[in-house]
Amino acid sequence: MVKIQTEQDYKFVIAEIKNLLHNTNPIVTAEEIPEIKTLSMAATEYELIKYDFTKRSLNQAS
């Protein structure tokens, strides 16, 4: 399991996903490549946590 802790890690993971996609046979889907699936899940988890934190911060400020 990949765990993204910082924005820098997140940017690295996104760049790695793009790199893997670029070097992949276009007929193969991203879901069929374990590395892309794992990195995508980690990126999505980070985005959801970041969104939830931002949402809570905005609610507390108002």
Summary of the structure (lengths in Angstrom):
residues: 62
radius of gyration: 14.4
end to end distance: 36.4
largest distance: 49.1
contacts: 136
relative contact order: 0.16
helix: 76%
strand: 0%
